[in-house]
Structure formats: C-alpha cells, structure tokens
Amino acid sequence: ELAAEVKCFACHGPGGAGGVANPRSLKGYIPGFWGGDFEALVRDDAELRRWIESGQSQRISDHPFGGWFFRRQILKMPPFGQHLRPEDIDALVAYVRWIHESHRS
C-alpha cells in the first residue's frame, strides 16, 4: 500500500517491472526491481535505502560515466527521506527486496 501511495509504480512500472521511458538515461528507461539493471544499481540493502532516502546512489553519481548519465536523465528519483518516516523506508526496502527475490530464477 505504501509503495502505491508514494507512487513507486508510476515510474518503476506495474509491480516494479520497470521499462518506463526515461530519455537521456543510460538505457533509456527506468529500471525495475529485479533483473540485471537492479543488480547493477543496488548492491545491498544499505544502497537500496540510500536510493529511497536520497533518490540516488553515491556510488553511481560519483562514477565518471554513471554520474554523467545520472545527471542528464530527464526523470530523477525523488528523495523520499524528506517525506517518509524511517520505519516507512524500512518497509519499502523490505518490499522491494521481496519483489526482487520473488523474481530470481
């Protein structure tokens, strides 16, 4: 319910499947919560939490190549840490991780 309330699926696609267009991003779309894109962008729960809290990963934004695409993409993830309680962010981390794990082969 929280993921729907904060509109995660508006950008990350139905059920977190990804694929919503994002011009000028590396692959041209917003990644989903599973698959190779997720694996490359989220190394662990701490990094997933940073994505949710600040709308970015320092590892990606500081990288010369990744940062260039990150800065120029049209759609940027909002920093939900400004609007959500820590326990809500914990719930979103657990939910995204659950979706990710449920799609592993």
ZAMARGU-4260 file (C-alpha; in steps of 0.2 Angstrom, whole numbers, plus 5000, padded with zeros to 4 digits):
<rodrens>
0) 5000/5000/5000 | 5014/5012/5004 | 5023/5009/4988 | 5007/5013/4979 | 5004/5028/4990
5) 5021/5036/4986 | 5019/5031/4968 | 5034/5019/4966 | 5025/5011/4951 | 5021/5027/4942
10) 5040/5026/4937 | 5046/5009/4941 | 5031/5001/4931 | 5017/4989/4936 | 5023/4978/4950
15) 5040/4986/4949 | 5043/4978/4932 | 5052/4994/4925 | 5053/5000/4907 | 5045/5017/4909
20) 5054/5028/4897 | 5067/5040/4904 | 5076/5050/4890 | 5094/5053/4891 | 5097/5040/4904
25) 5110/5026/4901 | 5097/5013/4895 | 5083/5025/4890 | 5071/5018/4904 | 5068/5017/4922
30) 5074/5000/4929 | 5063/4988/4938 | 5065/4980/4955 | 5073/4964/4948 | 5084/4958/4934
35) 5101/4964/4928 | 5098/4983/4930 | 5093/4981/4948 | 5108/4970/4952 | 5120/4983/4944
40) 5112/4998/4953 | 5108/4990/4970 | 5122/4980/4979 | 5114/4978/4996 | 5100/4985/5007
45) 5111/4999/5013 | 5112/5005/4995 | 5094/5002/4991 | 5090/5013/5007 | 5101/5027/5000
50) 5091/5026/4983 | 5075/5028/4993 | 5081/5041/5005 | 5091/5052/4993 | 5085/5047/4976
55) 5102/5042/4971 | 5117/5031/4974 | 5133/5040/4978 | 5142/5025/4970 | 5133/5029/4954
60) 5133/5048/4955 | 5151/5049/4959 | 5156/5037/4944 | 5163/5047/4929 | 5152/5038/4917
65) 5137/5033/4928 | 5137/5051/4935 | 5136/5059/4918 | 5121/5049/4913 | 5113/5051/4930
70) 5114/5070/4929 | 5107/5071/4912 | 5092/5059/4913 | 5075/5068/4912 | 5067/5059/4926
75) 5075/5058/4943 | 5070/5048/4958 | 5064/5060/4972 | 5072/5059/4989 | 5058/5051/4999
80) 5069/5053/5015 | 5062/5071/5016 | 5044/5064/5017 | 5044/5047/5025 | 5047/5040/5042
85) 5062/5029/5044 | 5051/5014/5048 | 5042/5018/5031 | 5058/5017/5022 | 5062/5001/5031
90) 5046/4994/5024 | 5049/5000/5006 | 5067/4992/5007 | 5059/4976/5013 | 5045/4976/5000
95) 5057/4980/4985 | 5069/4966/4991 | 5054/4954/4992 | 5049/4958/4974 | 5067/4956/4969
100) 5069/4940/4977 | 5052/4933/4971 | 5058/4935/4953 | 5075/4927/4954 | 5077/4911/4944
</rodrens>
